[in-house]
Amino acid sequence: MVKIKNIEDLLAEQAVRKAATCYSRGVDRSDLDLLKSAFHDDAEVKYGSYDGHHAEFCKIVVDGQADMDYTTHTVVNEYYDIDASSNKGTGEIYVLAFMAAGGSEYLVAGRYIDNYECRDGDWRISSRQYIFDWSRTGDDANNDPNGLFAALTYRGKHTMDDISYETLD
C-alpha cells in the first residue's frame, strides 16, 4: 500500500531513514561509533561472510577498510512498511557500493532486508540481512587525464579525517 496511514508512521519512517544513513556514512568514513549507532544494542546481521552480533560485524568492516582507497555506499531505492503504533517496521533498501583497493575498482549491488524497532523513542535496525545481487570489477581508473577535476582541491577521505567532520558530527 502506498498511502501513509498517519503522521506518526511518516515520522517513524524518517527516523528509520536516518538510521540507514548513519550506516552508510559510518561505513564510508570508517567511523565505528556512527556505524554501530544505526543498530540497537542486541541487533544481529546476516551477510554470509559474517552472521552474528552487529558490533563485531561493524568492527570487521572498519578494520577491513584500512587498505581501501575509497568507499562510497549509495542508497538508490527504499521500501518501508512502518507501523508506529506497534513500534515495529520492515524495509528493503537497494544499495550500490563503489570501492577501490589494490589497483582495482569494484561496483557492488545488493539489498538490505531490515527489521526496525522503536525502543524508548529511538528507531534503529534490530536485524539486517544483506542480499548480494551483482558486482563488477575493473582496473582502478581514479585518474583525471584531462585535468577536468584538478581545481577541486577539497578531496574526500574514507576516514574520520574527512572534511565533513568539521561541520557534521
MIKOLVO-194977 format. One line per field, with one value per residue: residue number from 0; residue in one letter; x, y, z of N, C-alpha, C, CB in turn. Coordinates in nm, 4 decimals. Atoms other than C-alpha are relative to their C-alpha. Last residue first. Glycine has a CB too. Layout:
BEGIN
num: [NUM,...]
residuo: [A,...]
n_east: [X,...]
n_north: [Y,...]
n_up: [Z,...]
ca_east: [X,...]
ca_north: [Y,...]
ca_up: [Z,...]
c_east: [X,...]
c_north: [Y,...]
c_up: [Z,...]
cb_east: [X,...]
cb_north: [Y,...]
cb_up: [Z,...]
This chain:
BEGIN
num: [168,167,166,165,164,163,162,161,160,159,158,157,156,155,154,153,152,151,150,149,148,147,146,145,144,143,142,141,140,139,138,137,136,135,134,133,132,131,130,129,128,127,126,125,124,123,122,121,120,119,118,117,116,115,114,113,112,111,110,109,108,107,106,105,104,103,102,101,100,99,98,97,96,95,94,93,92,91,90,89,88,87,86,85,84,83,82,81,80,79,78,77,76,75,74,73,72,71,70,69,68,67,66,65,64,63,62,61,60,59,58,57,56,55,54,53,52,51,50,49,48,47,46,45,44,43,42,41,40,39,38,37,36,35,34,33,32,31,30,29,28,27,26,25,24,23,22,21,20,19,18,17,16,15,14,13,12,11,10,9,8,7,6,5,4,3,2,1,0]
residuo: [D,L,T,E,Y,S,I,D,D,M,T,H,K,G,R,Y,T,L,A,A,F,L,G,N,P,D,N,N,A,D,D,G,T,R,S,W,D,F,I,Y,Q,R,S,S,I,R,W,D,G,D,R,C,E,Y,N,D,I,Y,R,G,A,V,L,Y,E,S,G,G,A,A,M,F,A,L,V,Y,I,E,G,T,G,K,N,S,S,A,D,I,D,Y,Y,E,N,V,V,T,H,T,T,Y,D,M,D,A,Q,G,D,V,V,I,K,C,F,E,A,H,H,G,D,Y,S,G,Y,K,V,E,A,D,D,H,F,A,S,K,L,L,D,L,D,S,R,D,V,G,R,S,Y,C,T,A,A,K,R,V,A,Q,E,A,L,L,D,E,I,N,K,I,K,V,M]
n_east: [-0.0539,0.0916,0.1358,-0.0110,-0.0007,0.1369,0.0358,0.0743,-0.0753,0.0561,-0.0267,0.0907,-0.0771,0.0587,0.0115,0.0515,-0.1071,0.0794,0.0263,-0.1221,0.0298,0.1332,-0.0079,0.0203,-0.0956,0.0646,-0.0941,0.0129,-0.0102,0.0248,-0.1216,-0.0834,-0.1357,-0.0931,-0.1179,-0.0989,0.0658,-0.0895,0.0164,-0.0476,-0.0575,-0.0288,-0.0679,-0.0068,0.0041,-0.1261,0.0108,-0.1186,0.0060,-0.0146,-0.0152,-0.0116,0.0784,-0.0223,0.1063,-0.0112,0.1335,0.0126,0.1140,0.0672,0.1421,0.0770,0.1373,0.1098,0.1228,0.1276,-0.0018,-0.0962,-0.1118,-0.1262,-0.1198,-0.1153,-0.1236,-0.1161,-0.1231,-0.0955,-0.0785,-0.0940,-0.0410,-0.0898,0.0069,-0.0727,-0.1443,-0.0568,0.0799,-0.0427,0.1206,-0.0195,0.1321,0.0223,0.1386,0.0395,0.1435,0.0615,0.1348,0.1097,0.1236,0.1190,0.1271,0.1247,-0.0261,0.0820,-0.0769,-0.1276,-0.0111,-0.0229,-0.1375,-0.0916,0.0130,-0.0598,-0.1452,-0.0423,0.0048,-0.1171,-0.1197,-0.0369,0.0248,-0.0114,0.1347,0.0097,-0.1407,-0.0600,-0.0620,-0.0275,-0.0132,-0.0747,0.0298,0.0058,-0.1134,0.0256,0.0563,0.1146,0.1181,0.0724,0.0483,0.1136,0.1109,0.0578,0.0368,-0.0641,-0.0964,-0.0850,-0.0855,-0.0944,-0.1043,-0.0814,-0.0726,-0.1117,-0.1021,-0.0615,-0.0823,-0.1197,-0.0896,-0.0622,-0.0997,-0.1129,-0.0740,-0.0776,-0.1124,-0.0904,-0.0716,-0.0940,-0.1228,0.0094,0.1155,-0.0498,0.0541,-0.0813,0.0836]
n_north: [0.0873,0.1039,-0.0528,-0.1373,0.0010,-0.0083,-0.1393,-0.0654,-0.1210,-0.1105,0.0105,0.1018,0.1102,0.0863,0.1416,0.0597,0.0318,0.0404,-0.1172,-0.0455,-0.0170,-0.0569,-0.1044,-0.1306,-0.0244,-0.1133,-0.0999,-0.1227,-0.1104,-0.1280,-0.0702,-0.0483,-0.0326,-0.0215,-0.0858,0.0111,0.0146,-0.0369,0.0861,-0.0529,0.1020,-0.0325,0.1080,0.1103,0.1320,0.0507,0.0966,0.0041,-0.1103,-0.1266,0.0264,-0.1229,-0.0114,-0.1190,-0.0128,-0.0452,0.0344,0.0257,-0.0521,0.0934,-0.0301,0.1100,-0.0485,0.0947,-0.0655,0.0389,-0.0217,0.0861,0.0493,0.0198,0.0155,-0.0229,-0.0326,0.0147,-0.0743,0.0311,-0.1135,0.0517,-0.0762,0.0747,-0.0221,0.0953,-0.0242,0.1235,0.0409,-0.0703,-0.0134,-0.0402,0.0267,0.0172,0.0380,0.0375,0.0252,-0.0375,0.0555,-0.0851,0.0791,-0.0850,0.0722,-0.0700,-0.1362,-0.0509,0.0045,-0.0697,-0.1115,0.0469,0.0504,-0.1142,-0.0907,0.0687,-0.0054,-0.1384,-0.0246,0.0685,-0.0745,-0.1130,-0.1281,-0.0099,0.0016,-0.0113,-0.0061,0.1192,-0.0350,0.1202,-0.0174,0.1039,0.0284,0.1447,0.0698,0.0213,0.1247,0.0337,-0.0738,0.0778,0.1231,-0.0384,-0.0399,0.1154,-0.0538,0.0907,-0.0798,-0.0764,0.0866,0.0660,-0.0984,-0.0275,0.1202,0.0146,-0.0964,0.0525,0.1152,-0.0556,-0.0462,0.1200,0.0427,-0.0932,0.0333,0.1209,-0.0406,-0.0792,0.0934,0.0738,-0.0790,-0.1124,0.0145,-0.0163,-0.1067,-0.1188,-0.1169]
n_up: [-0.1037,-0.0469,-0.0119,-0.0488,-0.1461,-0.0494,-0.0299,0.1068,0.0350,-0.0780,-0.1434,-0.0538,-0.0565,-0.1013,0.0344,-0.1235,-0.0939,-0.1170,-0.0836,-0.0681,-0.1416,-0.0199,-0.1012,0.0627,0.1079,0.0671,0.0495,-0.0784,0.0952,-0.0658,-0.0393,0.1092,-0.0429,0.1117,-0.0177,0.1069,0.1299,0.1092,0.1170,0.1277,0.0867,0.1409,0.0731,-0.0967,0.0627,0.0530,0.1098,0.0856,0.0955,-0.0737,-0.1434,-0.0773,-0.1218,-0.0816,-0.0994,-0.1389,-0.0474,-0.1423,-0.0748,-0.0895,-0.0189,-0.0564,-0.0093,-0.0161,-0.0429,0.0605,0.1439,0.0687,-0.0809,0.0712,-0.0817,0.0865,-0.0704,0.0873,-0.0221,0.1058,0.0480,0.0994,0.1170,0.0864,0.1431,0.0839,-0.0157,-0.0552,-0.1153,-0.1209,-0.0807,-0.1392,-0.0540,-0.1432,-0.0237,-0.1350,-0.0034,0.1273,-0.0042,0.0460,-0.0052,0.0070,0.0046,-0.0286,0.0461,0.1107,0.1249,-0.0186,0.0938,0.1359,0.0096,-0.0151,0.1146,0.1151,-0.0190,0.0244,0.1440,0.0553,-0.0428,0.0870,-0.0652,-0.1447,-0.0566,-0.1457,-0.0392,0.0602,0.1274,0.0791,0.1445,0.0706,0.1409,0.0163,-0.0625,-0.1427,-0.0512,0.0840,-0.0461,-0.1006,0.0633,0.0838,-0.0874,-0.0685,-0.1313,-0.0957,-0.0746,0.0918,0.0808,-0.0893,-0.0327,0.1195,0.0406,-0.0945,0.0406,0.1228,-0.0397,-0.0634,0.1072,0.0556,-0.0988,0.0096,0.1219,-0.0290,-0.0848,0.0839,0.0872,-0.0843,-0.0130,-0.0933,-0.0881,-0.1366,-0.0830,0.0148,0.0000]
ca_east: [2.9291,2.8878,3.0692,3.4441,3.3720,3.2774,3.6431,3.7240,3.9772,3.7152,3.8207,3.7220,3.8752,3.7226,3.9250,3.8828,4.1100,3.8615,4.0771,4.2220,3.8787,3.8860,4.2599,4.2235,4.3758,4.1893,4.2661,4.0758,4.0666,4.1360,4.1219,3.7891,3.5445,3.1691,2.9176,2.5723,2.2756,2.4196,2.1456,2.2361,2.0267,1.9672,1.8163,1.7039,1.7799,1.7029,1.4115,1.4599,1.1503,1.2323,1.2700,1.1442,1.2114,1.3286,1.3654,1.5796,1.6362,1.9420,1.9876,2.2762,2.4842,2.8647,3.0927,3.4607,3.7741,4.1124,4.4691,4.4989,4.1816,3.8839,3.5200,3.1777,2.8806,2.5324,2.2459,1.8821,1.6985,1.4186,1.2294,1.0455,0.8729,0.7989,0.6954,0.3422,0.1674,0.4495,0.3794,0.6473,0.6476,0.9450,1.0760,1.3919,1.5788,1.9257,2.1100,2.4714,2.7768,3.1015,3.4344,3.7835,4.1490,4.0836,4.3639,4.2161,3.8702,3.8804,3.9198,3.6006,3.4019,3.5293,3.4480,3.0946,3.0469,3.1589,2.9077,2.6256,2.6117,2.6087,2.6408,2.9615,3.0639,2.7026,2.5873,2.3432,2.3283,2.2029,2.0892,2.1275,2.2497,2.0001,2.1642,2.2383,2.4617,2.7135,2.8192,2.8469,3.0665,3.2863,3.3515,3.5310,3.4102,3.2333,3.0990,2.9706,2.8151,2.6287,2.5083,2.4170,2.2075,2.0134,1.9500,1.8326,1.5960,1.4477,1.3822,1.2112,0.9926,0.8942,0.7903,0.5763,0.4221,0.3373,0.1829,-0.0769,-0.1616,0.0730,-0.0822,0.1335,0.0000]
ca_north: [1.5141,1.7236,2.0521,1.9906,1.6194,1.6709,1.7433,1.3722,1.2829,1.0364,0.8040,0.7401,1.0685,1.3316,1.5916,1.9677,2.0792,2.0708,2.2646,1.9431,1.7976,1.8312,1.7732,1.5826,1.2568,1.2706,0.9490,0.7040,0.4436,0.1489,-0.1550,-0.3339,-0.5294,-0.5540,-0.6893,-0.8483,-0.9108,-0.9743,-0.9870,-0.8397,-0.9336,-0.6822,-0.7102,-0.4635,-0.1515,0.1668,0.3858,0.5569,0.6644,0.4370,0.1453,0.1766,-0.1318,-0.1933,-0.5127,-0.4864,-0.6532,-0.4753,-0.5044,-0.5528,-0.4006,-0.3985,-0.1815,-0.2510,-0.0700,-0.2379,-0.1151,-0.2677,-0.1071,0.0830,0.0801,0.1803,0.0377,0.0448,-0.0121,-0.1137,-0.0861,-0.3256,-0.2394,-0.3638,-0.1972,-0.2099,0.0279,-0.1262,0.2114,0.3379,0.0769,0.1072,-0.0714,0.0708,0.0472,0.2297,0.2731,0.4039,0.4155,0.4873,0.3450,0.5120,0.3533,0.4822,0.3810,0.0746,-0.0759,0.0251,-0.0788,-0.4202,-0.2730,-0.0686,-0.3620,-0.6139,-0.3669,-0.3228,-0.7012,-0.7396,-0.4754,-0.6239,-0.9593,-1.2596,-1.3769,-1.2911,-1.3724,-1.4787,-1.1248,-1.1827,-0.9146,-0.9219,-0.6345,-0.6542,-0.2964,-0.1492,-0.0628,0.2541,0.3742,0.0978,0.2763,0.6111,0.4597,0.2732,0.5703,0.4248,0.7336,0.5317,0.2701,0.5236,0.7304,0.4279,0.3121,0.6595,0.6971,0.3793,0.5017,0.8365,0.6544,0.4745,0.8106,0.9335,0.6225,0.6872,1.0422,0.9120,0.6433,0.9045,1.1311,0.8716,0.5901,0.6917,0.5572,0.3423,0.0000]
ca_up: [1.3948,1.0859,1.0217,1.0544,1.0289,0.6625,0.5865,0.6040,0.8740,1.0082,0.7300,0.3709,0.2597,0.0357,-0.1512,-0.1280,-0.4132,-0.6998,-0.9465,-1.0917,-1.1746,-1.5559,-1.5718,-1.8985,-1.7719,-1.4393,-1.2562,-1.0441,-1.3215,-1.0934,-1.3194,-1.3206,-1.1076,-1.1459,-0.8977,-0.8699,-0.6379,-0.2902,-0.0256,0.3120,0.6125,0.8883,1.2352,1.5037,1.2972,1.4875,1.5949,1.9354,2.1306,2.4257,2.1865,1.8312,1.6276,1.2749,1.0738,0.7652,0.4286,0.2900,-0.0830,-0.3218,-0.5948,-0.5881,-0.8007,-0.7501,-0.8622,-0.8778,-0.8213,-0.4741,-0.3431,-0.4793,-0.3730,-0.5058,-0.3184,-0.4680,-0.2255,-0.2524,0.0793,0.1746,0.4900,0.7943,1.0849,1.4546,1.7340,1.7271,1.6852,1.4644,1.1992,0.9322,0.5974,0.4144,0.0588,-0.0399,-0.3664,-0.4544,-0.1216,-0.2052,-0.0313,-0.1349,-0.0455,-0.1090,-0.1376,0.0749,0.2859,0.6232,0.5047,0.6641,1.0131,0.9683,0.8305,1.0897,1.3684,1.2346,1.2172,1.5781,1.6858,1.4746,1.6543,1.4251,1.0675,0.8844,0.5261,0.4778,0.5455,0.8303,1.0987,1.4583,1.6763,2.0565,2.1083,1.8608,1.5306,1.3305,1.6154,1.5355,1.2161,1.3933,1.6646,1.4148,1.1885,0.8856,0.6928,0.4236,0.6646,0.9181,0.6412,0.5065,0.8500,0.9689,0.6528,0.7277,1.0839,0.9435,0.7099,1.0111,1.1798,0.8621,0.8582,1.2203,1.1324,0.8454,1.0640,1.3282,1.0627,0.9725,0.7314,0.4512,0.1299,-0.0923,0.0000]
c_east: [-0.1079,0.0662,-0.0956,-0.1375,0.0227,-0.0064,-0.1416,-0.0454,-0.0686,0.0820,-0.0644,0.0289,-0.0983,0.0971,-0.0549,-0.0338,-0.0477,0.0962,-0.0816,-0.0259,0.1178,-0.0297,-0.1335,0.0036,-0.0142,0.0892,-0.0789,0.1095,-0.0128,0.0265,-0.0369,0.1268,0.0790,0.1348,0.0759,0.1188,0.0996,-0.0728,0.0883,-0.0210,0.0385,0.0555,0.0148,0.0565,0.0106,-0.0234,0.1387,-0.0137,0.1118,0.0077,0.0299,0.0027,0.0238,-0.0880,0.0380,-0.1276,0.0048,-0.1467,0.0129,-0.1155,-0.0615,-0.1433,-0.0832,-0.1315,-0.1114,-0.1137,-0.1271,0.0002,0.0913,0.1067,0.1220,0.1232,0.1124,0.1213,0.0997,0.1237,0.0972,0.0688,0.0922,0.0388,0.0990,-0.0139,0.0841,0.1503,0.0519,-0.0764,0.0404,-0.1354,0.0125,-0.1451,-0.0139,-0.1476,-0.0345,-0.1495,-0.0713,-0.1321,-0.1168,-0.1210,-0.1117,-0.1153,-0.1227,0.0436,-0.0779,0.0820,0.1333,0.0179,0.0342,0.1449,0.1016,-0.0024,0.0723,0.1513,0.0511,0.0075,0.1274,0.1309,0.0545,-0.0301,0.0159,-0.1478,0.0120,0.1478,0.0509,0.0535,0.0296,0.0045,0.0946,-0.0253,0.0009,0.1122,-0.0380,-0.0786,-0.1245,-0.1285,-0.0837,-0.0625,-0.1239,-0.1202,-0.0769,-0.0208,0.0788,0.1038,0.0987,0.0950,0.1057,0.1125,0.0937,0.0846,0.1214,0.1126,0.0726,0.0919,0.1278,0.0963,0.0749,0.1100,0.1205,0.0829,0.0891,0.1231,0.1007,0.0805,0.1042,0.1363,-0.0183,-0.1210,0.0640,-0.0426,0.0884]
c_north: [-0.0814,-0.0810,-0.1005,0.0601,0.1381,0.0035,0.0149,0.1392,0.0772,0.1280,0.1189,-0.0294,-0.1008,-0.1071,-0.0805,-0.1456,-0.0609,-0.0502,-0.0337,0.1172,0.0549,0.0308,0.0663,0.1156,0.1367,0.0419,0.1047,0.0985,0.1338,0.1129,0.1342,0.0639,0.0446,0.0390,0.0127,0.0914,-0.0156,-0.0244,0.0550,-0.1051,0.0661,-0.1224,0.0423,-0.1269,-0.1055,-0.1358,-0.0374,-0.1116,0.0021,0.1186,0.1320,-0.0393,0.1369,-0.0076,0.1174,-0.0201,0.0216,-0.0319,-0.0352,0.0683,-0.1061,0.0475,-0.1200,0.0765,-0.1038,0.0844,-0.0422,0.0126,-0.0828,-0.0445,-0.0129,-0.0052,0.0075,0.0418,-0.0318,0.0869,-0.0506,0.1213,-0.0786,0.0883,-0.0882,0.0379,-0.0990,0.0130,-0.1284,-0.0456,0.0609,0.0132,0.0193,-0.0336,-0.0272,-0.0386,-0.0492,-0.0261,0.0467,-0.0745,0.0931,-0.0917,0.1041,-0.0982,0.0876,0.1422,0.0509,0.0055,0.0734,0.1103,-0.0426,-0.0456,0.1125,0.0916,-0.0650,0.0148,0.1410,0.0212,-0.0639,0.0669,0.1156,0.1395,0.0062,0.0014,0.0163,-0.0070,-0.1234,0.0455,-0.1350,0.0335,-0.1055,-0.0433,-0.1507,-0.0870,0.0109,-0.1179,-0.0275,0.0698,-0.0819,-0.1229,0.0380,0.0383,-0.1087,0.0479,-0.0862,0.0863,0.0843,-0.0912,-0.0612,0.0979,0.0317,-0.1216,-0.0064,0.0917,-0.0577,-0.1126,0.0585,0.0379,-0.1243,-0.0377,0.0915,-0.0409,-0.1195,0.0447,0.0728,-0.1003,-0.0728,0.0671,0.1189,-0.0008,-0.0003,0.1122,0.1235]
c_up: [0.0618,0.1102,0.0630,0.0250,0.0591,0.1520,0.0547,0.0448,-0.1116,-0.0157,0.0711,0.1475,0.0572,0.0460,0.1177,-0.0287,0.1311,0.1076,0.1245,0.0944,0.0807,0.1468,0.0318,0.0993,-0.0664,-0.1167,-0.0767,-0.0409,0.0717,-0.0987,0.0611,0.0530,-0.1220,0.0586,-0.1311,0.0307,-0.1150,-0.1317,-0.1116,-0.1079,-0.1314,-0.0697,-0.1458,-0.0642,0.1108,-0.0656,-0.0488,-0.1037,-0.1019,-0.0955,0.0701,0.1468,0.0610,0.1235,0.0878,0.0795,0.1516,0.0280,0.1465,0.0699,0.0897,0.0202,0.0428,0.0045,0.0022,0.0559,-0.0716,-0.1508,-0.0890,0.0983,-0.0896,0.0893,-0.1029,0.0807,-0.1115,0.0207,-0.1063,-0.0602,-0.0902,-0.1174,-0.0725,-0.1475,-0.0802,0.0264,0.0646,0.1230,0.1340,0.0677,0.1506,0.0275,0.1493,0.0015,0.1398,-0.0059,-0.1258,0.0088,-0.0293,-0.0062,-0.0067,0.0031,0.0229,-0.0370,-0.1207,-0.1281,0.0098,-0.1015,-0.1428,-0.0123,0.0083,-0.1227,-0.1174,0.0143,-0.0325,-0.1508,-0.0544,0.0402,-0.0844,0.0496,0.1511,0.0366,0.1510,0.0328,-0.0736,-0.1358,-0.0641,-0.1487,-0.0574,-0.1448,-0.0228,0.0552,0.1481,0.0575,-0.0841,0.0444,0.0987,-0.0654,-0.0801,0.0865,0.0747,0.1436,0.0986,0.0700,-0.0802,-0.0744,0.0906,0.0301,-0.1173,-0.0361,0.0919,-0.0478,-0.1214,0.0461,0.0581,-0.1122,-0.0491,0.0994,-0.0167,-0.1217,0.0335,0.0791,-0.0883,-0.0827,0.0847,0.0132,0.0937,0.0926,0.1388,0.0943,0.0000]
cb_east: [0.0713,-0.0431,-0.0518,0.0777,0.1061,-0.0807,0.0146,-0.1215,0.1428,-0.0080,0.1537,0.0111,0.1004,-0.1260,0.1364,-0.1257,0.0776,-0.1060,-0.0723,0.1047,-0.0434,-0.1047,0.0965,-0.1315,-0.0144,-0.0244,0.1106,0.0078,-0.1077,0.0885,0.0947,-0.0768,0.0687,-0.0527,0.0927,-0.0631,-0.0892,0.1339,-0.1506,0.1499,-0.0997,0.1001,-0.0792,-0.1395,0.1157,0.1068,-0.0847,0.1281,0.0005,0.1255,0.1135,-0.1177,0.0356,-0.0290,-0.0195,0.0382,-0.0421,0.0500,-0.1315,0.0979,-0.0750,0.0622,-0.0516,0.0183,-0.0364,-0.0281,0.1142,-0.0262,-0.0504,0.0439,-0.0122,-0.0105,0.0320,-0.0140,0.0603,-0.0625,0.0765,-0.0722,0.0671,-0.0654,0.0256,-0.0516,0.0387,-0.0257,-0.1444,-0.0170,-0.0722,0.0790,-0.0522,0.0405,-0.0419,0.0273,-0.0434,0.0666,-0.0774,0.0248,-0.0177,0.0047,-0.0175,-0.0262,0.0394,-0.1509,0.0455,0.0809,-0.1124,-0.1117,0.0201,-0.0221,-0.1418,-0.0751,0.0399,-0.0714,-0.1441,-0.0046,0.0068,-0.1103,0.0634,0.1375,-0.0816,0.0731,0.0717,-0.0205,0.1143,-0.1294,0.1117,-0.0637,0.0091,-0.1076,-0.0002,-0.1406,0.0995,0.0464,0.0290,0.0894,0.1189,0.0440,0.0421,0.1055,-0.0859,0.1503,-0.0711,-0.0852,-0.0851,-0.0739,-0.0616,-0.0876,-0.0991,-0.0524,-0.0578,-0.1061,-0.0874,-0.0383,-0.0703,-0.1075,-0.0676,-0.0472,-0.0914,-0.0934,-0.0513,-0.0735,-0.0989,-0.0750,-0.0310,-0.0513,0.0131,0.0842,-0.1517,-0.0057,-0.0953]
cb_north: [0.0791,-0.0921,0.0411,0.0861,-0.0944,-0.1165,0.0844,-0.0858,-0.0359,-0.0385,-0.0054,-0.1291,0.0500,-0.0641,-0.0559,0.0776,0.1227,-0.1113,0.1055,0.0399,-0.1313,-0.0947,0.1036,0.0013,-0.1060,0.1205,-0.0645,-0.0305,-0.0125,0.0157,0.0190,0.0992,-0.1219,0.1108,-0.0560,0.0359,0.1197,-0.0809,-0.0077,0.0412,-0.1183,0.1185,-0.1355,-0.0285,-0.0167,-0.0108,0.0573,-0.0205,0.1273,-0.0035,-0.1051,0.0997,-0.1123,0.1296,-0.1325,0.1452,-0.1503,0.1221,-0.0543,-0.0571,0.0069,-0.0501,0.0628,-0.0857,0.1197,-0.1493,-0.0721,-0.1402,-0.0843,0.1294,-0.1224,0.1381,-0.1058,0.0853,-0.0333,0.0232,0.0703,-0.0881,0.1270,-0.1322,0.1458,-0.1438,-0.0079,-0.1168,-0.0189,0.1489,-0.1385,0.1331,-0.1455,0.1260,-0.1256,0.1154,-0.1039,-0.0735,0.0436,0.0476,-0.0705,0.0973,-0.0954,0.1097,0.0006,-0.0021,-0.1409,-0.0674,0.0971,-0.0857,-0.1180,0.0702,0.0578,-0.1329,-0.0692,0.0956,-0.0185,-0.1509,0.0070,0.1030,0.0017,-0.0410,-0.1281,0.1291,0.1158,-0.0006,0.0977,-0.0900,0.1029,-0.1400,0.1285,-0.0562,0.0264,-0.0666,-0.1140,-0.0322,0.1481,-0.0254,-0.0842,0.1009,0.1171,-0.0674,0.1323,-0.0122,0.1130,0.0871,-0.0882,-0.0785,0.1239,0.0554,-0.1128,-0.0127,0.1417,-0.0160,-0.1093,0.0906,0.1049,-0.0981,-0.0287,0.1448,0.0099,-0.1155,0.0656,0.1227,-0.0782,-0.0724,0.1370,-0.0473,-0.1262,0.1328,-0.0140,0.0478,-0.0004]
cb_up: [0.1061,-0.1162,-0.1362,-0.0996,0.0503,-0.0517,-0.1244,-0.0421,-0.0417,0.1474,0.0285,-0.0819,0.1095,-0.0528,-0.0433,0.0539,0.0292,-0.0377,-0.0809,-0.1026,0.0580,-0.0541,-0.0440,-0.0729,-0.1035,0.0996,-0.0900,0.1523,-0.1092,0.1267,-0.1209,-0.0861,0.0701,-0.0994,0.1102,-0.1376,-0.0262,0.0063,-0.0451,0.0085,-0.0233,-0.0113,0.0112,0.0584,-0.1062,0.1120,-0.1164,0.0849,0.0727,0.0892,0.0274,-0.0309,0.1004,-0.0805,0.0845,0.0037,-0.0391,0.0852,-0.0562,0.1027,-0.1364,0.1343,-0.1374,0.1283,-0.0936,0.0240,-0.0586,0.0354,0.1217,-0.0733,0.0929,-0.0776,0.1115,-0.1319,0.1389,-0.1420,0.1177,-0.1112,0.0421,-0.0488,-0.0329,0.0237,0.1474,-0.0954,-0.0416,-0.0178,0.0193,0.0092,-0.0379,0.0767,-0.0861,0.0992,-0.1098,-0.1110,0.1301,-0.1442,0.1397,-0.1242,0.1250,-0.1040,-0.1494,0.0380,-0.0265,0.1090,0.0232,-0.0420,0.0958,0.1358,-0.0073,-0.0300,0.1315,0.0969,-0.0530,0.0327,0.1535,0.0007,0.1399,0.0443,-0.0449,0.0532,-0.0722,-0.1521,0.0224,-0.0162,-0.0339,0.0230,-0.0829,0.0888,0.1470,0.0242,-0.0199,-0.1420,-0.0007,0.1207,-0.0524,-0.1075,0.0887,0.0858,-0.0134,-0.0301,0.0741,-0.0866,-0.0945,0.1048,0.0675,-0.1125,-0.0386,0.1452,-0.0008,-0.1112,0.0670,0.1195,-0.0886,-0.0519,0.1364,0.0253,-0.1230,0.0425,0.1294,-0.0572,-0.0871,0.1129,0.0617,0.1389,0.0809,0.0164,0.0117,-0.1421,0.1204]
